[in-house]
């Protein structure tokens, strides 16, 4: 069993439940709070959730993982009842450690569409596997006092298509216990947040699958159990989750008697999101490039945002180390990148030379080299820069001429809109 692939499928944790803007209003009676999700059409947000996890198989340590989950969402519609329909993209990434620190390789993407009520209840089709944790948080209709508790049903929905051949989300129900712990002051942000504590235990016995009864070879979850303990810091001024933390343990026992356990911690931050791929910004960057005298640069709108393409980028022979001339170029580009807050996707491309495997490796290494240098320039924190290698699969010119191959040897820096 490939556990590395397996845990990547199931370990989108509770940060994925907090995908939309929310509203909380200070009460007049003893500091009571009324919590409601409030959706506004075209609102956008981005969540970064980092998971530090240990995986055990049959009681033996299998591996340790650092996973970054990135979720971007936009509210596409709001009905008269205040229910918001959201369109979201979920991505999970493993970290790779380079000379400067951690960068994250762009991983598998999941798209999802769901509707959520002001109290937090989900309505989502079974064709979507994300978010994993659903109906958390669910708010009571009445105002809540400090120290007050309430309970509500929720469930986890895991993607087990590859490991167990289950073609729909594998749902594990639970009852969550909530407590409004009061106001907590943040020295970092110089403001108060409402602290909400959430705890739930998992214990779910799966029915025996029909194909197992026919004697088919199927290793299938028999019992899923575990627990989650979360803290949610609610921004009363902005009306949205600011950040959260979680301790968790998930244990799966299969009908074959295998036991797989996941133990770790997670934390997440929510950020308001703004589109940058506008004609105004494209022209602004083009003007900057022209005034700075940077050569071999193309600025355009792409499917993920606003892309700055550095063509004919130069590296030291047979390596991914940037030439000094390219570092000077990137230092100038860094000035414009610092004017935006969006995450960066660094995509490497190469000319059609050598094997496909080697092309992918070269393009990945060169994307990481650019990402590390931008991190060194403090353009973004390393966990806000993602890398991707596409080899020679997306040429912008012919590979039959040297001038065309120079254009195809490029690195693209995308300010991400989603």
C-alpha positions as CSV (number, residue, x, y, z in Angstrom):
1,X,0.0,0.0,0.0
2,X,1.4,3.4,-1.0
3,X,0.8,5.3,2.2
4,X,2.4,8.5,0.9
5,X,-0.3,8.7,-1.8
6,X,-3.0,7.6,0.7
7,X,-2.5,10.2,3.4
8,X,-2.3,13.0,0.8
9,X,-5.9,12.0,-0.2
10,X,-7.4,12.1,3.2
11,X,-5.6,14.7,5.3
12,X,-7.2,17.9,4.3
13,X,-8.2,18.9,7.8
14,X,-10.6,21.4,9.4
15,X,-9.1,24.5,7.9
16,X,-10.8,23.4,4.7
17,X,-14.2,23.8,6.5
18,X,-13.7,27.6,6.9
19,X,-13.9,28.7,3.3
20,X,-16.2,31.7,3.4
21,X,-16.6,35.0,5.0
22,X,-18.4,35.1,8.3
23,X,-20.1,37.7,10.4
24,X,-20.2,38.1,14.2
25,X,-22.0,40.9,16.0
26,X,-21.3,42.1,19.5
27,X,-24.3,41.8,21.8
28,X,-25.5,44.2,24.4
29,X,-26.2,41.7,27.1
30,X,-23.1,40.7,29.0
31,X,-20.8,40.3,26.1
32,X,-23.0,37.9,24.2
33,X,-22.1,37.2,20.6
34,X,-24.3,36.2,17.6
35,X,-22.3,34.2,15.1
36,X,-23.5,33.9,11.5
37,X,-21.9,33.2,8.1
38,X,-22.6,36.2,5.9
39,X,-21.9,35.8,2.2
40,X,-21.3,38.6,-0.3
41,X,-21.2,37.9,-4.0
42,X,-17.7,38.0,-5.5
43,X,-16.0,37.8,-2.1
44,X,-12.7,35.9,-2.4
45,X,-10.5,34.3,0.2
46,X,-7.5,32.1,0.5
47,X,-6.5,29.6,3.2
48,X,-3.1,28.1,3.9
49,X,-3.2,25.1,6.2
50,X,0.1,23.4,7.3
51,X,0.0,19.9,8.6
52,X,2.8,18.2,10.5
53,X,2.0,14.5,10.5
54,X,3.4,11.1,11.5
55,X,2.0,8.0,9.7
56,X,2.1,4.5,11.2
57,X,1.2,1.2,9.5
58,X,0.4,-1.8,11.8
59,X,2.0,0.0,14.7
60,X,5.3,0.7,12.9
61,X,6.4,4.2,11.9
62,X,6.0,4.7,8.2
63,X,7.0,8.3,7.5
64,X,6.7,11.9,8.6
65,X,5.2,14.5,6.4
66,X,4.8,18.2,6.1
67,X,1.8,19.1,3.9
68,X,0.6,22.5,2.8
69,X,-3.1,22.7,1.9
70,X,-4.0,25.8,-0.2
71,X,-7.6,26.6,-0.8
72,X,-8.9,29.6,-2.8
73,X,-12.7,30.3,-3.0
74,X,-15.1,32.8,-4.5
75,X,-18.7,33.4,-3.5
76,X,-20.6,33.1,-6.8
77,X,-24.2,33.6,-5.6
78,X,-26.2,34.5,-2.5
79,X,-29.9,33.7,-2.2
80,X,-32.6,35.5,-0.2
81,X,-32.1,33.3,2.8
82,X,-28.4,34.3,2.9
83,X,-27.1,31.0,1.7
84,X,-23.9,31.4,-0.2
85,X,-22.7,29.3,-3.1
86,X,-18.9,29.0,-3.3
87,X,-16.6,27.8,-6.0
88,X,-13.3,26.6,-4.6
89,X,-10.0,25.1,-5.7
90,X,-8.2,22.8,-3.2
91,X,-4.5,22.0,-3.7
92,X,-2.2,19.8,-1.5
93,X,1.5,20.1,-1.7
94,X,4.6,18.4,-0.2
95,X,7.6,20.5,0.8
96,X,11.0,20.2,-0.7
97,X,14.0,21.6,1.2
98,X,16.6,23.6,-0.8
99,X,19.5,25.8,0.1
100,X,17.4,28.7,1.4
101,X,14.6,26.7,3.1
102,X,11.3,25.1,2.2
103,X,9.5,25.7,-1.0
104,X,6.3,23.8,-2.0
105,X,5.8,21.9,-5.2
106,X,2.4,22.5,-6.8
107,X,0.4,19.4,-6.2
108,X,-2.9,17.8,-7.1
109,X,-5.9,20.1,-7.4
110,X,-9.5,19.4,-6.5
111,X,-12.4,21.7,-7.6
112,X,-15.5,22.0,-5.6
113,X,-18.9,23.8,-5.6
114,X,-21.0,23.9,-2.5
115,X,-23.7,26.0,-0.8
116,X,-23.6,26.9,2.9
117,X,-26.3,28.4,5.2
118,X,-25.7,31.4,7.5
119,X,-25.5,28.8,10.4
120,X,-22.9,26.8,8.6
121,X,-24.7,23.8,7.1
122,X,-23.3,22.5,3.9
123,X,-25.1,21.4,0.7
124,X,-22.6,19.6,-1.6
125,X,-22.9,17.0,-4.3
126,X,-21.2,13.6,-3.9
127,X,-19.1,14.3,-7.0
128,X,-17.0,16.7,-4.9
129,X,-14.4,15.3,-2.4
130,X,-13.5,18.7,-0.8
131,X,-13.8,20.1,1.8
132,X,-13.0,17.1,4.0
133,X,-14.5,18.4,7.3
134,X,-18.1,19.5,6.8
135,X,-20.6,21.3,9.0
136,X,-17.9,22.7,11.2
137,X,-18.5,25.2,12.6
138,X,-22.3,25.1,13.0
139,X,-23.6,28.1,15.0
140,X,-26.6,28.2,17.3
141,X,-29.5,30.5,16.3
142,X,-29.4,32.4,19.6
143,X,-26.7,34.7,21.0
144,X,-23.9,32.9,22.9
145,X,-22.4,33.9,26.3
146,X,-18.8,33.4,27.3
147,X,-18.3,29.9,28.5
148,X,-21.5,28.7,26.8
149,X,-21.4,25.3,25.0
150,X,-23.4,23.7,22.2
151,X,-23.3,20.6,20.1
152,X,-24.0,19.8,16.5
153,X,-23.6,17.0,14.0
154,X,-20.9,17.1,11.3
155,X,-19.0,14.6,9.2
156,X,-15.6,14.0,7.5
157,X,-15.6,13.1,3.8
158,X,-12.4,11.3,2.6
159,X,-11.1,10.6,-0.9
160,X,-10.4,6.8,-1.0
161,X,-10.6,6.2,-4.7
162,X,-7.0,5.2,-5.2
163,X,-6.3,3.2,-2.0
164,X,-9.7,1.4,-1.6
165,X,-11.5,1.9,-4.9
166,X,-14.4,3.9,-3.2
167,X,-15.8,6.1,-6.0
168,X,-17.7,8.5,-3.7
169,X,-16.6,10.5,-0.6
170,X,-16.2,8.1,2.3
171,X,-18.2,9.8,5.0
172,X,-17.5,9.5,8.8
173,X,-20.2,11.2,11.0
174,X,-19.5,12.8,14.4
175,X,-21.0,15.1,17.0
176,X,-18.9,18.2,17.6
177,X,-18.8,20.0,21.0
178,X,-18.4,23.8,20.9
179,X,-17.4,26.3,23.5
180,X,-17.3,30.1,23.2
181,X,-14.1,30.8,25.3
182,X,-14.3,34.6,25.1
183,X,-12.1,37.4,23.7
184,X,-8.4,36.9,23.3
185,X,-6.0,39.8,22.6
186,X,-3.3,39.3,19.9
187,X,-0.1,41.3,20.4
188,X,0.9,40.6,16.8
189,X,-2.3,42.0,15.3
190,X,-3.0,44.5,18.1
191,X,-6.7,43.5,18.3
192,X,-9.1,41.1,19.9
193,X,-10.4,37.8,18.5
194,X,-13.3,35.6,19.6
195,X,-12.0,32.2,20.6
196,X,-14.2,29.2,19.8
197,X,-13.1,25.7,20.9
198,X,-14.2,22.7,18.9
199,X,-13.8,19.0,19.9
200,X,-15.1,15.8,18.4
201,X,-14.5,12.0,18.5
202,X,-14.7,9.6,15.6
203,X,-16.0,6.1,15.7
204,X,-17.6,4.6,12.6
205,X,-18.1,1.0,11.6
206,X,-18.4,0.6,7.9
207,X,-20.9,-1.9,6.4
208,X,-19.4,-4.8,4.6
209,X,-19.1,-3.9,0.9
210,X,-21.1,-6.0,-1.5
211,X,-18.1,-7.0,-3.6
212,X,-16.3,-8.2,-0.5
213,X,-19.2,-10.7,0.0
214,X,-18.6,-12.0,-3.5
215,X,-15.0,-12.9,-2.6
216,X,-13.3,-10.0,-4.5
217,X,-9.9,-8.9,-3.2
218,X,-10.7,-5.6,-1.5
219,X,-8.9,-4.0,1.4
220,X,-11.7,-1.8,2.8
221,X,-12.0,0.4,5.9
222,X,-13.8,-1.6,8.6
223,X,-13.6,1.0,11.5
224,X,-12.6,4.6,11.4
225,X,-11.9,6.3,14.7
226,X,-9.9,9.2,16.2
227,X,-10.3,12.7,17.6
228,X,-9.9,16.4,16.8
229,X,-9.3,19.3,19.1
230,X,-9.5,22.7,17.4
231,X,-9.2,26.4,18.3
232,X,-10.7,29.0,16.0
233,X,-9.8,32.7,16.3
234,X,-12.7,34.7,14.9
235,X,-12.0,38.3,13.6
236,X,-15.0,40.3,14.9
237,X,-14.0,43.5,13.0
238,X,-13.6,41.8,9.6
239,X,-16.2,39.1,10.2
240,X,-14.2,36.1,9.2
241,X,-11.9,33.4,10.6
242,X,-8.4,34.8,11.1
243,X,-6.6,31.6,12.0
244,X,-7.0,28.2,13.7
245,X,-5.0,25.3,15.2
246,X,-5.7,21.6,15.6
247,X,-4.4,18.4,17.2
248,X,-5.7,15.2,15.6
249,X,-5.5,11.5,15.4
250,X,-7.1,9.3,12.8
251,X,-7.0,5.5,13.0
252,X,-8.3,3.2,10.2
253,X,-8.7,-0.6,10.7
254,X,-9.4,-2.5,7.5
255,X,-11.3,-5.7,6.9
256,X,-7.9,-7.4,6.3
257,X,-6.7,-6.4,9.8
258,X,-4.3,-3.6,8.8
259,X,-4.2,-0.5,11.0
260,X,-3.2,2.9,9.6
261,X,-2.9,5.8,12.0
262,X,-2.2,9.5,11.4
263,X,-1.2,11.8,14.3
264,X,-0.2,15.4,14.2
265,X,-0.9,19.1,14.4
266,X,-2.2,21.6,11.9
267,X,-2.7,25.3,11.7
268,X,-4.2,27.6,9.2
269,X,-4.5,31.3,8.2
270,X,-7.3,32.9,6.2
271,X,-6.5,35.8,4.0
272,X,-8.8,38.1,1.9
273,X,-8.0,37.6,-1.8
274,X,-7.9,40.2,-4.6
275,X,-7.7,39.6,-8.3
276,X,-4.6,41.1,-9.9
277,X,-4.9,40.0,-13.5
278,X,-6.5,43.2,-14.7
279,X,-5.6,45.2,-17.8
280,X,-4.5,48.0,-15.5
281,X,-2.0,45.8,-13.6
282,X,-0.8,44.1,-16.8
283,X,0.0,47.5,-18.3
284,X,1.6,48.7,-15.0
285,X,4.0,45.8,-15.0
286,X,4.7,46.2,-18.8
287,X,5.6,49.9,-18.2
288,X,7.8,48.9,-15.2
289,X,9.6,46.3,-17.3
290,X,10.2,48.8,-20.2
291,X,11.4,51.6,-17.8
292,X,13.7,49.1,-16.1
293,X,15.3,47.9,-19.3
294,X,14.7,44.2,-18.6
295,X,15.0,42.1,-21.7
296,X,13.1,38.9,-22.7
297,X,10.1,39.5,-20.6
298,X,6.4,38.9,-21.5
299,X,3.5,39.9,-19.3
300,X,0.1,38.4,-19.8
301,X,-3.1,37.1,-18.2
302,X,-3.1,33.3,-17.7
303,X,-5.5,30.7,-16.4
304,X,-4.3,31.1,-12.8
305,X,-3.6,34.9,-12.7
306,X,-1.1,37.4,-14.0
307,X,2.0,35.8,-15.4
308,X,5.5,37.4,-15.9
309,X,7.4,35.1,-18.4
310,X,11.2,35.3,-18.3
311,X,12.4,33.9,-21.6
312,X,15.9,32.6,-22.4
313,X,16.6,32.5,-18.7
314,X,20.3,31.7,-18.1
315,X,21.7,29.1,-15.7
316,X,25.2,27.9,-15.2
317,X,26.2,25.1,-17.6
318,X,24.5,21.7,-16.7
319,X,23.0,23.1,-13.5
320,X,20.0,25.0,-12.1
321,X,22.2,27.7,-10.6
322,X,21.2,31.1,-11.8
323,X,23.7,33.3,-13.7
324,X,24.5,36.6,-12.1
325,X,22.8,38.4,-15.0
326,X,19.6,36.6,-14.2
327,X,19.8,37.5,-10.5
328,X,20.1,41.2,-11.4
329,X,17.0,40.7,-13.6
330,X,15.1,39.0,-10.8
331,X,16.0,41.7,-8.3
332,X,14.3,44.2,-10.6
333,X,11.2,42.0,-11.0
334,X,11.1,41.5,-7.2
335,X,10.4,45.2,-6.8
336,X,7.1,44.9,-8.7
337,X,6.2,41.6,-7.0
338,X,6.4,43.2,-3.6
339,X,3.6,45.5,-4.6
340,X,1.1,42.6,-4.5
341,X,0.1,40.1,-1.8
342,X,-1.0,37.2,-3.9
343,X,0.8,33.8,-3.7
344,X,3.3,33.0,-6.4
345,X,3.5,30.0,-8.7
346,X,6.9,29.6,-10.3
347,X,6.7,27.3,-13.4
348,X,9.8,26.0,-15.2
349,X,9.9,25.2,-18.9
350,X,12.6,23.9,-21.2
351,X,13.4,23.3,-24.9
352,X,12.6,19.8,-26.4
353,X,16.0,18.3,-25.9
354,X,16.8,15.0,-24.1
355,X,14.4,12.6,-22.5
356,X,11.0,13.6,-21.1
357,X,12.1,12.6,-17.6
358,X,15.2,14.8,-17.8
359,X,13.1,17.7,-19.2
360,X,10.8,17.6,-16.2
361,X,13.7,17.4,-13.8
362,X,15.5,20.3,-15.3
363,X,12.4,22.5,-15.4
364,X,11.5,21.6,-11.8
365,X,15.0,22.4,-10.5
366,X,15.1,25.7,-12.3
367,X,11.7,26.7,-11.0
368,X,12.9,25.9,-7.4
369,X,16.1,27.9,-8.0
370,X,14.1,31.0,-8.9
371,X,11.6,30.4,-6.0
372,X,14.5,30.2,-3.5
373,X,16.1,33.4,-4.8
374,X,12.8,35.3,-4.6
375,X,12.4,34.0,-1.0
376,X,15.9,35.2,-0.3
377,X,14.9,38.6,-1.5
378,X,11.9,38.5,0.9
379,X,9.4,38.8,-1.9
380,X,7.2,36.2,-0.1
381,X,7.4,33.8,2.8
382,X,8.5,30.4,1.4
383,X,5.1,28.8,2.1
384,X,3.5,31.4,-0.2
385,X,5.7,30.4,-3.2
386,X,4.9,27.2,-5.2
387,X,6.9,25.5,-7.9
388,X,6.0,23.4,-10.9
389,X,8.0,21.8,-13.7
390,X,6.4,21.3,-17.1
391,X,9.4,20.2,-19.1
392,X,8.9,20.9,-22.8
393,X,5.1,20.3,-22.9
394,X,4.1,23.9,-23.4
395,X,6.3,25.5,-26.0
396,X,5.7,29.1,-27.0
397,X,7.8,28.8,-30.2
398,X,9.4,26.2,-32.5
399,X,12.0,23.9,-31.1
400,X,13.5,23.6,-34.6
401,X,15.4,26.9,-34.3
402,X,17.8,28.2,-31.8
403,X,15.7,31.4,-31.4
404,X,12.6,29.3,-30.7
405,X,14.4,27.1,-28.2
406,X,15.7,30.2,-26.3
407,X,12.1,31.4,-25.9
408,X,11.0,27.9,-24.7
409,X,13.7,27.9,-22.1
410,X,11.7,30.1,-19.7
411,X,10.5,30.5,-16.1
412,X,7.0,32.0,-15.5
413,X,6.1,33.8,-12.3
414,X,2.4,33.9,-11.8
415,X,0.6,36.2,-9.3
416,X,-2.2,33.8,-8.4
417,X,-5.8,34.9,-8.7
418,X,-7.1,31.5,-7.6
